[in-house]
Amino acid sequence: MTLKDLEDNIRTLPENFYEEVNDFIDFLKTKYNRTDENDWSGIISEPQRESIKKGVDDIENDRTLSHESAQKKIKDYIASKK
């Protein structure tokens, strides 16, 4: 397939699909240009990175709750606000 074939094919679409086609092209470029050095971890914000570090530290220092304990804690908190 040539670029001309692709362009001709896109031109058969209603114009309101052009943006969706462009978004898909951007997705494909991201998907196939990704390397180990350029994965999602390279594009997260500093606050997100710090939050992840805190979570890892909590896990390593046994500051975690079971799912059931977390549910009870949330349920009790909500009940206290009524």
mmCIF file of the N, C-alpha and C atoms, coordinates in Angstrom:
data_MODEL
# 
_entry.id   MODEL 
# 
loop_
_atom_site.group_PDB 
_atom_site.id 
_atom_site.type_symbol 
_atom_site.label_atom_id 
_atom_site.label_alt_id 
_atom_site.label_comp_id 
_atom_site.label_asym_id 
_atom_site.label_entity_id 
_atom_site.label_seq_id 
_atom_site.pdbx_PDB_ins_code 
_atom_site.Cartn_x 
_atom_site.Cartn_y 
_atom_site.Cartn_z 
_atom_site.occupancy 
_atom_site.B_iso_or_equiv 
_atom_site.pdbx_formal_charge 
_atom_site.auth_seq_id 
_atom_site.auth_comp_id 
_atom_site.auth_asym_id 
_atom_site.auth_atom_id 
_atom_site.pdbx_PDB_model_num 
ATOM 1   N N  . MET A 1 1  ? 0.847   -1.173 0.000  1.00 0.00 ? 1  MET A N  1 
ATOM 2   C CA . MET A 1 1  ? 0.000   0.000  0.000  1.00 0.00 ? 1  MET A CA 1 
ATOM 3   C C  . MET A 1 1  ? 0.893   1.236  0.000  1.00 0.00 ? 1  MET A C  1 
ATOM 4   N N  . THR A 1 2  ? 0.549   2.167  -0.821 1.00 0.00 ? 2  THR A N  1 
ATOM 5   C CA . THR A 1 2  ? 1.310   3.410  -0.894 1.00 0.00 ? 2  THR A CA 1 
ATOM 6   C C  . THR A 1 2  ? 0.613   4.485  -0.068 1.00 0.00 ? 2  THR A C  1 
ATOM 7   N N  . LEU A 1 3  ? 1.328   5.559  0.161  1.00 0.00 ? 3  LEU A N  1 
ATOM 8   C CA . LEU A 1 3  ? 0.750   6.692  0.866  1.00 0.00 ? 3  LEU A CA 1 
ATOM 9   C C  . LEU A 1 3  ? -0.432  7.252  0.076  1.00 0.00 ? 3  LEU A C  1 
ATOM 10  N N  . LYS A 1 4  ? -0.311  7.248  -1.237 1.00 0.00 ? 4  LYS A N  1 
ATOM 11  C CA . LYS A 1 4  ? -1.408  7.722  -2.102 1.00 0.00 ? 4  LYS A CA 1 
ATOM 12  C C  . LYS A 1 4  ? -2.643  6.837  -1.927 1.00 0.00 ? 4  LYS A C  1 
ATOM 13  N N  . ASP A 1 5  ? -2.452  5.509  -1.866 1.00 0.00 ? 5  ASP A N  1 
ATOM 14  C CA . ASP A 1 5  ? -3.582  4.593  -1.647 1.00 0.00 ? 5  ASP A CA 1 
ATOM 15  C C  . ASP A 1 5  ? -4.267  4.900  -0.317 1.00 0.00 ? 5  ASP A C  1 
ATOM 16  N N  . LEU A 1 6  ? -3.463  5.121  0.691  1.00 0.00 ? 6  LEU A N  1 
ATOM 17  C CA . LEU A 1 6  ? -4.005  5.426  2.007  1.00 0.00 ? 6  LEU A CA 1 
ATOM 18  C C  . LEU A 1 6  ? -4.782  6.741  1.984  1.00 0.00 ? 6  LEU A C  1 
ATOM 19  N N  . GLU A 1 7  ? -4.200  7.737  1.361  1.00 0.00 ? 7  GLU A N  1 
ATOM 20  C CA . GLU A 1 7  ? -4.863  9.037  1.250  1.00 0.00 ? 7  GLU A CA 1 
ATOM 21  C C  . GLU A 1 7  ? -6.179  8.908  0.492  1.00 0.00 ? 7  GLU A C  1 
ATOM 22  N N  . ASP A 1 8  ? -6.176  8.168  -0.602 1.00 0.00 ? 8  ASP A N  1 
ATOM 23  C CA . ASP A 1 8  ? -7.406  7.967  -1.379 1.00 0.00 ? 8  ASP A CA 1 
ATOM 24  C C  . ASP A 1 8  ? -8.468  7.263  -0.540 1.00 0.00 ? 8  ASP A C  1 
ATOM 25  N N  . ASN A 1 9  ? -8.047  6.300  0.234  1.00 0.00 ? 9  ASN A N  1 
ATOM 26  C CA . ASN A 1 9  ? -8.982  5.567  1.077  1.00 0.00 ? 9  ASN A CA 1 
ATOM 27  C C  . ASN A 1 9  ? -9.570  6.477  2.158  1.00 0.00 ? 9  ASN A C  1 
ATOM 28  N N  . ILE A 1 10 ? -8.742  7.296  2.773  1.00 0.00 ? 10 ILE A N  1 
ATOM 29  C CA . ILE A 1 10 ? -9.219  8.227  3.799  1.00 0.00 ? 10 ILE A CA 1 
ATOM 30  C C  . ILE A 1 10 ? -10.213 9.206  3.199  1.00 0.00 ? 10 ILE A C  1 
ATOM 31  N N  . ARG A 1 11 ? -9.972  9.637  1.988  1.00 0.00 ? 11 ARG A N  1 
ATOM 32  C CA . ARG A 1 11 ? -10.871 10.596 1.335  1.00 0.00 ? 11 ARG A CA 1 
ATOM 33  C C  . ARG A 1 11 ? -12.267 10.023 1.082  1.00 0.00 ? 11 ARG A C  1 
ATOM 34  N N  . THR A 1 12 ? -12.411 8.698  1.139  1.00 0.00 ? 12 THR A N  1 
ATOM 35  C CA . THR A 1 12 ? -13.740 8.102  0.956  1.00 0.00 ? 12 THR A CA 1 
ATOM 36  C C  . THR A 1 12 ? -14.574 8.190  2.230  1.00 0.00 ? 12 THR A C  1 
ATOM 37  N N  . LEU A 1 13 ? -13.936 8.542  3.338  1.00 0.00 ? 13 LEU A N  1 
ATOM 38  C CA . LEU A 1 13 ? -14.652 8.653  4.610  1.00 0.00 ? 13 LEU A CA 1 
ATOM 39  C C  . LEU A 1 13 ? -15.334 10.011 4.732  1.00 0.00 ? 13 LEU A C  1 
ATOM 40  N N  . PRO A 1 14 ? -16.413 10.066 5.496  1.00 0.00 ? 14 PRO A N  1 
ATOM 41  C CA . PRO A 1 14 ? -16.988 11.377 5.812  1.00 0.00 ? 14 PRO A CA 1 
ATOM 42  C C  . PRO A 1 14 ? -15.967 12.194 6.608  1.00 0.00 ? 14 PRO A C  1 
ATOM 43  N N  . GLU A 1 15 ? -15.960 13.492 6.401  1.00 0.00 ? 15 GLU A N  1 
ATOM 44  C CA . GLU A 1 15 ? -14.959 14.353 7.046  1.00 0.00 ? 15 GLU A CA 1 
ATOM 45  C C  . GLU A 1 15 ? -14.978 14.254 8.563  1.00 0.00 ? 15 GLU A C  1 
ATOM 46  N N  . ASN A 1 16 ? -16.139 13.962 9.141  1.00 0.00 ? 16 ASN A N  1 
ATOM 47  C CA . ASN A 1 16 ? -16.194 13.903 10.602 1.00 0.00 ? 16 ASN A CA 1 
ATOM 48  C C  . ASN A 1 16 ? -15.417 12.710 11.165 1.00 0.00 ? 16 ASN A C  1 
ATOM 49  N N  . PHE A 1 17 ? -14.920 11.798 10.306 1.00 0.00 ? 17 PHE A N  1 
ATOM 50  C CA . PHE A 1 17 ? -14.088 10.680 10.755 1.00 0.00 ? 17 PHE A CA 1 
ATOM 51  C C  . PHE A 1 17 ? -12.595 11.006 10.702 1.00 0.00 ? 17 PHE A C  1 
ATOM 52  N N  . TYR A 1 18 ? -12.221 12.098 10.086 1.00 0.00 ? 18 TYR A N  1 
ATOM 53  C CA . TYR A 1 18 ? -10.802 12.419 9.917  1.00 0.00 ? 18 TYR A CA 1 
ATOM 54  C C  . TYR A 1 18 ? -10.067 12.520 11.253 1.00 0.00 ? 18 TYR A C  1 
ATOM 55  N N  . GLU A 1 19 ? -10.712 13.157 12.219 1.00 0.00 ? 19 GLU A N  1 
ATOM 56  C CA . GLU A 1 19 ? -10.058 13.313 13.523 1.00 0.00 ? 19 GLU A CA 1 
ATOM 57  C C  . GLU A 1 19 ? -9.839  11.949 14.179 1.00 0.00 ? 19 GLU A C  1 
ATOM 58  N N  . GLU A 1 20 ? -10.815 11.054 14.048 1.00 0.00 ? 20 GLU A N  1 
ATOM 59  C CA . GLU A 1 20 ? -10.674 9.712  14.618 1.00 0.00 ? 20 GLU A CA 1 
ATOM 60  C C  . GLU A 1 20 ? -9.544  8.942  13.929 1.00 0.00 ? 20 GLU A C  1 
ATOM 61  N N  . VAL A 1 21 ? -9.432  9.087  12.621 1.00 0.00 ? 21 VAL A N  1 
ATOM 62  C CA . VAL A 1 21 ? -8.340  8.442  11.880 1.00 0.00 ? 21 VAL A CA 1 
ATOM 63  C C  . VAL A 1 21 ? -7.001  8.993  12.366 1.00 0.00 ? 21 VAL A C  1 
ATOM 64  N N  . ASN A 1 22 ? -6.936  10.301 12.541 1.00 0.00 ? 22 ASN A N  1 
ATOM 65  C CA . ASN A 1 22 ? -5.702  10.921 13.013 1.00 0.00 ? 22 ASN A CA 1 
ATOM 66  C C  . ASN A 1 22 ? -5.342  10.441 14.421 1.00 0.00 ? 22 ASN A C  1 
ATOM 67  N N  . ASP A 1 23 ? -6.347  10.322 15.288 1.00 0.00 ? 23 ASP A N  1 
ATOM 68  C CA . ASP A 1 23 ? -6.098  9.806  16.639 1.00 0.00 ? 23 ASP A CA 1 
ATOM 69  C C  . ASP A 1 23 ? -5.551  8.381  16.582 1.00 0.00 ? 23 ASP A C  1 
ATOM 70  N N  . PHE A 1 24 ? -6.095  7.565  15.678 1.00 0.00 ? 24 PHE A N  1 
ATOM 71  C CA . PHE A 1 24 ? -5.626  6.187  15.565 1.00 0.00 ? 24 PHE A CA 1 
ATOM 72  C C  . PHE A 1 24 ? -4.188  6.149  15.041 1.00 0.00 ? 24 PHE A C  1 
ATOM 73  N N  . ILE A 1 25 ? -3.866  7.026  14.127 1.00 0.00 ? 25 ILE A N  1 
ATOM 74  C CA . ILE A 1 25 ? -2.487  7.108  13.626 1.00 0.00 ? 25 ILE A CA 1 
ATOM 75  C C  . ILE A 1 25 ? -1.544  7.472  14.772 1.00 0.00 ? 25 ILE A C  1 
ATOM 76  N N  . ASP A 1 26 ? -1.946  8.443  15.607 1.00 0.00 ? 26 ASP A N  1 
ATOM 77  C CA . ASP A 1 26 ? -1.126  8.809  16.769 1.00 0.00 ? 26 ASP A CA 1 
ATOM 78  C C  . ASP A 1 26 ? -0.955  7.623  17.711 1.00 0.00 ? 26 ASP A C  1 
ATOM 79  N N  . PHE A 1 27 ? -2.040  6.862  17.926 1.00 0.00 ? 27 PHE A N  1 
ATOM 80  C CA . PHE A 1 27 ? -1.964  5.667  18.768 1.00 0.00 ? 27 PHE A CA 1 
ATOM 81  C C  . PHE A 1 27 ? -0.955  4.672  18.201 1.00 0.00 ? 27 PHE A C  1 
ATOM 82  N N  . LEU A 1 28 ? -1.025  4.425  16.894 1.00 0.00 ? 28 LEU A N  1 
ATOM 83  C CA . LEU A 1 28 ? -0.104  3.471  16.266 1.00 0.00 ? 28 LEU A CA 1 
ATOM 84  C C  . LEU A 1 28 ? 1.342   3.935  16.387 1.00 0.00 ? 28 LEU A C  1 
ATOM 85  N N  . LYS A 1 29 ? 1.573   5.233  16.206 1.00 0.00 ? 29 LYS A N  1 
ATOM 86  C CA . LYS A 1 29 ? 2.936   5.749  16.337 1.00 0.00 ? 29 LYS A CA 1 
ATOM 87  C C  . LYS A 1 29 ? 3.457   5.534  17.750 1.00 0.00 ? 29 LYS A C  1 
ATOM 88  N N  . THR A 1 30 ? 2.621   5.779  18.734 1.00 0.00 ? 30 THR A N  1 
ATOM 89  C CA . THR A 1 30 ? 3.016   5.571  20.123 1.00 0.00 ? 30 THR A CA 1 
ATOM 90  C C  . THR A 1 30 ? 3.279   4.101  20.394 1.00 0.00 ? 30 THR A C  1 
ATOM 91  N N  . LYS A 1 31 ? 2.388   3.256  19.904 1.00 0.00 ? 31 LYS A N  1 
ATOM 92  C CA . LYS A 1 31 ? 2.494   1.816  20.148 1.00 0.00 ? 31 LYS A CA 1 
ATOM 93  C C  . LYS A 1 31 ? 3.772   1.234  19.556 1.00 0.00 ? 31 LYS A C  1 
ATOM 94  N N  . TYR A 1 32 ? 4.117   1.618  18.358 1.00 0.00 ? 32 TYR A N  1 
ATOM 95  C CA . TYR A 1 32 ? 5.254   1.004  17.675 1.00 0.00 ? 32 TYR A CA 1 
ATOM 96  C C  . TYR A 1 32 ? 6.564   1.746  17.866 1.00 0.00 ? 32 TYR A C  1 
ATOM 97  N N  . ASN A 1 33 ? 6.522   2.945  18.412 1.00 0.00 ? 33 ASN A N  1 
ATOM 98  C CA . ASN A 1 33 ? 7.758   3.682  18.690 1.00 0.00 ? 33 ASN A CA 1 
ATOM 99  C C  . ASN A 1 33 ? 8.204   3.520  20.130 1.00 0.00 ? 33 ASN A C  1 
ATOM 100 N N  . ARG A 1 34 ? 7.420   2.826  20.930 1.00 0.00 ? 34 ARG A N  1 
ATOM 101 C CA . ARG A 1 34 ? 7.733   2.664  22.349 1.00 0.00 ? 34 ARG A CA 1 
ATOM 102 C C  . ARG A 1 34 ? 8.950   1.761  22.522 1.00 0.00 ? 34 ARG A C  1 
ATOM 103 N N  . THR A 1 35 ? 9.840   2.190  23.395 1.00 0.00 ? 35 THR A N  1 
ATOM 104 C CA . THR A 1 35 ? 10.998  1.372  23.760 1.00 0.00 ? 35 THR A CA 1 
ATOM 105 C C  . THR A 1 35 ? 11.003  1.247  25.271 1.00 0.00 ? 35 THR A C  1 
ATOM 106 N N  . ASP A 1 36 ? 11.902  0.447  25.796 1.00 0.00 ? 36 ASP A N  1 
ATOM 107 C CA . ASP A 1 36 ? 12.001  0.327  27.249 1.00 0.00 ? 36 ASP A CA 1 
ATOM 108 C C  . ASP A 1 36 ? 12.316  1.673  27.890 1.00 0.00 ? 36 ASP A C  1 
ATOM 109 N N  . GLU A 1 37 ? 13.035  2.517  27.173 1.00 0.00 ? 37 GLU A N  1 
ATOM 110 C CA . GLU A 1 37 ? 13.382  3.831  27.704 1.00 0.00 ? 37 GLU A CA 1 
ATOM 111 C C  . GLU A 1 37 ? 12.238  4.816  27.551 1.00 0.00 ? 37 GLU A C  1 
ATOM 112 N N  . ASN A 1 38 ? 11.252  4.485  26.736 1.00 0.00 ? 38 ASN A N  1 
ATOM 113 C CA . ASN A 1 38 ? 10.181  5.420  26.422 1.00 0.00 ? 38 ASN A CA 1 
ATOM 114 C C  . ASN A 1 38 ? 8.818   4.794  26.722 1.00 0.00 ? 38 ASN A C  1 
ATOM 115 N N  . ASP A 1 39 ? 8.686   4.131  27.864 1.00 0.00 ? 39 ASP A N  1 
ATOM 116 C CA . ASP A 1 39 ? 7.394   3.563  28.214 1.00 0.00 ? 39 ASP A CA 1 
ATOM 117 C C  . ASP A 1 39 ? 6.644   4.546  29.111 1.00 0.00 ? 39 ASP A C  1 
ATOM 118 N N  . TRP A 1 40 ? 5.507   4.127  29.631 1.00 0.00 ? 40 TRP A N  1 
ATOM 119 C CA . TRP A 1 40 ? 4.668   5.031  30.419 1.00 0.00 ? 40 TRP A CA 1 
ATOM 120 C C  . TRP A 1 40 ? 5.397   5.613  31.617 1.00 0.00 ? 40 TRP A C  1 
ATOM 121 N N  . SER A 1 41 ? 6.364   4.907  32.164 1.00 0.00 ? 41 SER A N  1 
ATOM 122 C CA . SER A 1 41 ? 7.045   5.413  33.354 1.00 0.00 ? 41 SER A CA 1 
ATOM 123 C C  . SER A 1 41 ? 7.875   6.656  33.047 1.00 0.00 ? 41 SER A C  1 
ATOM 124 N N  . GLY A 1 42 ? 8.195   6.852  31.783 1.00 0.00 ? 42 GLY A N  1 
ATOM 125 C CA . GLY A 1 42 ? 8.965   8.028  31.411 1.00 0.00 ? 42 GLY A CA 1 
ATOM 126 C C  . GLY A 1 42 ? 8.122   9.270  31.216 1.00 0.00 ? 42 GLY A C  1 
ATOM 127 N N  . ILE A 1 43 ? 6.799   9.114  31.235 1.00 0.00 ? 43 ILE A N  1 
ATOM 128 C CA . ILE A 1 43 ? 5.941   10.269 30.960 1.00 0.00 ? 43 ILE A CA 1 
ATOM 129 C C  . ILE A 1 43 ? 5.016   10.617 32.122 1.00 0.00 ? 43 ILE A C  1 
ATOM 130 N N  . ILE A 1 44 ? 5.173   9.942  33.272 1.00 0.00 ? 44 ILE A N  1 
ATOM 131 C CA . ILE A 1 44 ? 4.322   10.291 34.407 1.00 0.00 ? 44 ILE A CA 1 
ATOM 132 C C  . ILE A 1 44 ? 4.880   11.522 35.108 1.00 0.00 ? 44 ILE A C  1 
ATOM 133 N N  . SER A 1 45 ? 3.995   12.223 35.795 1.00 0.00 ? 45 SER A N  1 
ATOM 134 C CA . SER A 1 45 ? 4.403   13.455 36.477 1.00 0.00 ? 45 SER A CA 1 
ATOM 135 C C  . SER A 1 45 ? 5.184   13.130 37.748 1.00 0.00 ? 45 SER A C  1 
ATOM 136 N N  . GLU A 1 46 ? 5.852   14.134 38.270 1.00 0.00 ? 46 GLU A N  1 
ATOM 137 C CA . GLU A 1 46 ? 6.616   13.949 39.507 1.00 0.00 ? 46 GLU A CA 1 
ATOM 138 C C  . GLU A 1 46 ? 5.705   13.571 40.675 1.00 0.00 ? 46 GLU A C  1 
ATOM 139 N N  . PRO A 1 47 ? 4.535   14.218 40.850 1.00 0.00 ? 47 PRO A N  1 
ATOM 140 C CA . PRO A 1 47 ? 3.637   13.778 41.932 1.00 0.00 ? 47 PRO A CA 1 
ATOM 141 C C  . PRO A 1 47 ? 3.197   12.314 41.768 1.00 0.00 ? 47 PRO A C  1 
ATOM 142 N N  . GLN A 1 48 ? 2.968   11.872 40.545 1.00 0.00 ? 48 GLN A N  1 
ATOM 143 C CA . GLN A 1 48 ? 2.609   10.471 40.308 1.00 0.00 ? 48 GLN A CA 1 
ATOM 144 C C  . GLN A 1 48 ? 3.769   9.553  40.685 1.00 0.00 ? 48 GLN A C  1 
ATOM 145 N N  . ARG A 1 49 ? 4.966   9.950  40.310 1.00 0.00 ? 49 ARG A N  1 
ATOM 146 C CA . ARG A 1 49 ? 6.164   9.163  40.631 1.00 0.00 ? 49 ARG A CA 1 
ATOM 147 C C  . ARG A 1 49 ? 6.346   9.063  42.153 1.00 0.00 ? 49 ARG A C  1 
ATOM 148 N N  . GLU A 1 50 ? 6.151   10.182 42.852 1.00 0.00 ? 50 GLU A N  1 
ATOM 149 C CA . GLU A 1 50 ? 6.278   10.183 44.315 1.00 0.00 ? 50 GLU A CA 1 
ATOM 150 C C  . GLU A 1 50 ? 5.208   9.304  44.959 1.00 0.00 ? 50 GLU A C  1 
ATOM 151 N N  . SER A 1 51 ? 4.005   9.332  44.423 1.00 0.00 ? 51 SER A N  1 
ATOM 152 C CA . SER A 1 51 ? 2.926   8.497  44.949 1.00 0.00 ? 51 SER A CA 1 
ATOM 153 C C  . SER A 1 51 ? 3.258   7.013  44.800 1.00 0.00 ? 51 SER A C  1 
ATOM 154 N N  . ILE A 1 52 ? 3.830   6.655  43.667 1.00 0.00 ? 52 ILE A N  1 
ATOM 155 C CA . ILE A 1 52 ? 4.237   5.261  43.443 1.00 0.00 ? 52 ILE A CA 1 
ATOM 156 C C  . ILE A 1 52 ? 5.341   4.874  44.428 1.00 0.00 ? 52 ILE A C  1 
ATOM 157 N N  . LYS A 1 53 ? 6.314   5.760  44.608 1.00 0.00 ? 53 LYS A N  1 
ATOM 158 C CA . LYS A 1 53 ? 7.399   5.475  45.564 1.00 0.00 ? 53 LYS A CA 1 
ATOM 159 C C  . LYS A 1 53 ? 6.849   5.281  46.970 1.00 0.00 ? 53 LYS A C  1 
ATOM 160 N N  . LYS A 1 54 ? 5.883   6.124  47.361 1.00 0.00 ? 54 LYS A N  1 
ATOM 161 C CA . LYS A 1 54 ? 5.279   5.995  48.688 1.00 0.00 ? 54 LYS A CA 1 
ATOM 162 C C  . LYS A 1 54 ? 4.558   4.658  48.808 1.00 0.00 ? 54 LYS A C  1 
ATOM 163 N N  . GLY A 1 55 ? 3.839   4.261  47.767 1.00 0.00 ? 55 GLY A N  1 
ATOM 164 C CA . GLY A 1 55 ? 3.147   2.977  47.786 1.00 0.00 ? 55 GLY A CA 1 
ATOM 165 C C  . GLY A 1 55 ? 4.106   1.808  47.921 1.00 0.00 ? 55 GLY A C  1 
ATOM 166 N N  . VAL A 1 56 ? 5.201   1.859  47.196 1.00 0.00 ? 56 VAL A N  1 
ATOM 167 C CA . VAL A 1 56 ? 6.213   0.796  47.291 1.00 0.00 ? 56 VAL A CA 1 
ATOM 168 C C  . VAL A 1 56 ? 6.797   0.767  48.702 1.00 0.00 ? 56 VAL A C  1 
ATOM 169 N N  . ASP A 1 57 ? 7.088   1.950  49.253 1.00 0.00 ? 57 ASP A N  1 
ATOM 170 C CA . ASP A 1 57 ? 7.619   2.022  50.615 1.00 0.00 ? 57 ASP A CA 1 
ATOM 171 C C  . ASP A 1 57 ? 6.613   1.455  51.618 1.00 0.00 ? 57 ASP A C  1 
ATOM 172 N N  . ASP A 1 58 ? 5.335   1.777  51.446 1.00 0.00 ? 58 ASP A N  1 
ATOM 173 C CA . ASP A 1 58 ? 4.299   1.225  52.329 1.00 0.00 ? 58 ASP A CA 1 
ATOM 174 C C  . ASP A 1 58 ? 4.282   -0.299 52.258 1.00 0.00 ? 58 ASP A C  1 
ATOM 175 N N  . ILE A 1 59 ? 4.372   -0.845 51.071 1.00 0.00 ? 59 ILE A N  1 
ATOM 176 C CA . ILE A 1 59 ? 4.372   -2.307 50.906 1.00 0.00 ? 59 ILE A CA 1 
ATOM 177 C C  . ILE A 1 59 ? 5.602   -2.914 51.573 1.00 0.00 ? 59 ILE A C  1 
ATOM 178 N N  . GLU A 1 60 ? 6.767   -2.324 51.319 1.00 0.00 ? 60 GLU A N  1 
ATOM 179 C CA . GLU A 1 60 ? 8.016   -2.859 51.875 1.00 0.00 ? 60 GLU A CA 1 
ATOM 180 C C  . GLU A 1 60 ? 8.049   -2.791 53.397 1.00 0.00 ? 60 GLU A C  1 
ATOM 181 N N  . ASN A 1 61 ? 7.316   -1.839 53.983 1.00 0.00 ? 61 ASN A N  1 
ATOM 182 C CA . ASN A 1 61 ? 7.313   -1.667 55.438 1.00 0.00 ? 61 ASN A CA 1 
ATOM 183 C C  . ASN A 1 61 ? 6.008   -2.153 56.071 1.00 0.00 ? 61 ASN A C  1 
ATOM 184 N N  . ASP A 1 62 ? 5.316   -3.016 55.351 1.00 0.00 ? 62 ASP A N  1 
ATOM 185 C CA . ASP A 1 62 ? 4.109   -3.684 55.850 1.00 0.00 ? 62 ASP A CA 1 
ATOM 186 C C  . ASP A 1 62 ? 3.038   -2.702 56.329 1.00 0.00 ? 62 ASP A C  1 
ATOM 187 N N  . ARG A 1 63 ? 2.897   -1.588 55.631 1.00 0.00 ? 63 ARG A N  1 
ATOM 188 C CA . ARG A 1 63 ? 1.832   -0.635 55.937 1.00 0.00 ? 63 ARG A CA 1 
ATOM 189 C C  . ARG A 1 63 ? 0.722   -0.811 54.898 1.00 0.00 ? 63 ARG A C  1 
ATOM 190 N N  . THR A 1 64 ? 0.087   -1.955 54.948 1.00 0.00 ? 64 THR A N  1 
ATOM 191 C CA . THR A 1 64 ? -0.976  -2.273 53.997 1.00 0.00 ? 64 THR A CA 1 
ATOM 192 C C  . THR A 1 64 ? -2.183  -2.805 54.752 1.00 0.00 ? 64 THR A C  1 
ATOM 193 N N  . LEU A 1 65 ? -3.328  -2.839 54.066 1.00 0.00 ? 65 LEU A N  1 
ATOM 194 C CA . LEU A 1 65 ? -4.557  -3.398 54.617 1.00 0.00 ? 65 LEU A CA 1 
ATOM 195 C C  . LEU A 1 65 ? -5.060  -4.483 53.681 1.00 0.00 ? 65 LEU A C  1 
ATOM 196 N N  . SER A 1 66 ? -5.726  -5.459 54.252 1.00 0.00 ? 66 SER A N  1 
ATOM 197 C CA . SER A 1 66 ? -6.402  -6.435 53.397 1.00 0.00 ? 66 SER A CA 1 
ATOM 198 C C  . SER A 1 66 ? -7.595  -5.734 52.742 1.00 0.00 ? 66 SER A C  1 
ATOM 199 N N  . HIS A 1 67 ? -8.111  -6.327 51.706 1.00 0.00 ? 67 HIS A N  1 
ATOM 200 C CA . HIS A 1 67 ? -9.272  -5.753 51.021 1.00 0.00 ? 67 HIS A CA 1 
ATOM 201 C C  . HIS A 1 67 ? -10.439 -5.606 52.001 1.00 0.00 ? 67 HIS A C  1 
ATOM 202 N N  . GLU A 1 68 ? -10.658 -6.630 52.801 1.00 0.00 ? 68 GLU A N  1 
ATOM 203 C CA . GLU A 1 68 ? -11.759 -6.611 53.767 1.00 0.00 ? 68 GLU A CA 1 
ATOM 204 C C  . GLU A 1 68 ? -11.565 -5.503 54.800 1.00 0.00 ? 68 GLU A C  1 
ATOM 205 N N  . SER A 1 69 ? -10.345 -5.347 55.279 1.00 0.00 ? 69 SER A N  1 
ATOM 206 C CA . SER A 1 69 ? -10.062 -4.292 56.265 1.00 0.00 ? 69 SER A CA 1 
ATOM 207 C C  . SER A 1 69 ? -10.282 -2.908 55.666 1.00 0.00 ? 69 SER A C  1 
ATOM 208 N N  . ALA A 1 70 ? -9.866  -2.733 54.441 1.00 0.00 ? 70 ALA A N  1 
ATOM 209 C CA . ALA A 1 70 ? -10.060 -1.443 53.775 1.00 0.00 ? 70 ALA A CA 1 
ATOM 210 C C  . ALA A 1 70 ? -11.546 -1.158 53.591 1.00 0.00 ? 70 ALA A C  1 
ATOM 211 N N  . GLN A 1 71 ? -12.310 -2.164 53.185 1.00 0.00 ? 71 GLN A N  1 
ATOM 212 C CA . GLN A 1 71 ? -13.754 -1.979 53.019 1.00 0.00 ? 71 GLN A CA 1 
ATOM 213 C C  . GLN A 1 71 ? -14.400 -1.570 54.342 1.00 0.00 ? 71 GLN A C  1 
ATOM 214 N N  . LYS A 1 72 ? -14.024 -2.246 55.434 1.00 0.00 ? 72 LYS A N  1 
ATOM 215 C CA . LYS A 1 72 ? -14.601 -1.932 56.742 1.00 0.00 ? 72 LYS A CA 1 
ATOM 216 C C  . LYS A 1 72 ? -14.222 -0.520 57.164 1.00 0.00 ? 72 LYS A C  1 
ATOM 217 N N  . LYS A 1 73 ? -12.980 -0.153 56.949 1.00 0.00 ? 73 LYS A N  1 
ATOM 218 C CA . LYS A 1 73 ? -12.517 1.188  57.323 1.00 0.00 ? 73 LYS A CA 1 
ATOM 219 C C  . LYS A 1 73 ? -13.302 2.262  56.559 1.00 0.00 ? 73 LYS A C  1 
ATOM 220 N N  . ILE A 1 74 ? -13.517 2.047  55.281 1.00 0.00 ? 74 ILE A N  1 
ATOM 221 C CA . ILE A 1 74 ? -14.277 3.003  54.466 1.00 0.00 ? 74 ILE A CA 1 
ATOM 222 C C  . ILE A 1 74 ? -15.733 3.037  54.910 1.00 0.00 ? 74 ILE A C  1 
ATOM 223 N N  . LYS A 1 75 ? -16.314 1.866  55.144 1.00 0.00 ? 75 LYS A N  1 
ATOM 224 C CA . LYS A 1 75 ? -17.711 1.788  55.588 1.00 0.00 ? 75 LYS A CA 1 
ATOM 225 C C  . LYS A 1 75 ? -17.888 2.517  56.921 1.00 0.00 ? 75 LYS A C  1 
ATOM 226 N N  . ASP A 1 76 ? -16.976 2.301  57.857 1.00 0.00 ? 76 ASP A N  1 
ATOM 227 C CA . ASP A 1 76 ? -17.042 2.972  59.158 1.00 0.00 ? 76 ASP A CA 1 
ATOM 228 C C  . ASP A 1 76 ? -16.887 4.482  59.002 1.00 0.00 ? 76 ASP A C  1 
ATOM 229 N N  . TYR A 1 77 ? -16.001 4.913  58.120 1.00 0.00 ? 77 TYR A N  1 
ATOM 230 C CA . TYR A 1 77 ? -15.792 6.347  57.884 1.00 0.00 ? 77 TYR A CA 1 
ATOM 231 C C  . TYR A 1 77 ? -17.064 6.982  57.330 1.00 0.00 ? 77 TYR A C  1 
ATOM 232 N N  . ILE A 1 78 ? -17.675 6.339  56.354 1.00 0.00 ? 78 ILE A N  1 
ATOM 233 C CA . ILE A 1 78 ? -18.908 6.870  55.759 1.00 0.00 ? 78 ILE A CA 1 
ATOM 234 C C  . ILE A 1 78 ? -20.019 6.927  56.801 1.00 0.00 ? 78 ILE A C  1 
ATOM 235 N N  . ALA A 1 79 ? -20.133 5.885  57.607 1.00 0.00 ? 79 ALA A N  1 
ATOM 236 C CA . ALA A 1 79 ? -21.164 5.855  58.650 1.00 0.00 ? 79 ALA A CA 1 
ATOM 237 C C  . ALA A 1 79 ? -20.955 6.985  59.660 1.00 0.00 ? 79 ALA A C  1 
ATOM 238 N N  . SER A 1 80 ? -19.713 7.328  59.948 1.00 0.00 ? 80 SER A N  1 
ATOM 239 C CA . SER A 1 80 ? -19.437 8.388  60.925 1.00 0.00 ? 80 SER A CA 1 
ATOM 240 C C  . SER A 1 80 ? -19.793 9.772  60.389 1.00 0.00 ? 80 SER A C  1 
ATOM 241 N N  . LYS A 1 81 ? -19.939 9.905  59.081 1.00 0.00 ? 81 LYS A N  1 
ATOM 242 C CA . LYS A 1 81 ? -20.243 11.200 58.464 1.00 0.00 ? 81 LYS A CA 1 
ATOM 243 C C  . LYS A 1 81 ? -21.739 11.431 58.286 1.00 0.00 ? 81 LYS A C  1 
ATOM 244 N N  . LYS A 1 82 ? -22.540 10.428 58.603 1.00 0.00 ? 82 LYS A N  1 
ATOM 245 C CA . LYS A 1 82 ? -24.002 10.568 58.432 1.00 0.00 ? 82 LYS A CA 1 
ATOM 246 C C  . LYS A 1 82 ? -24.626 11.289 59.590 1.00 0.00 ? 82 LYS A C  1 
# 
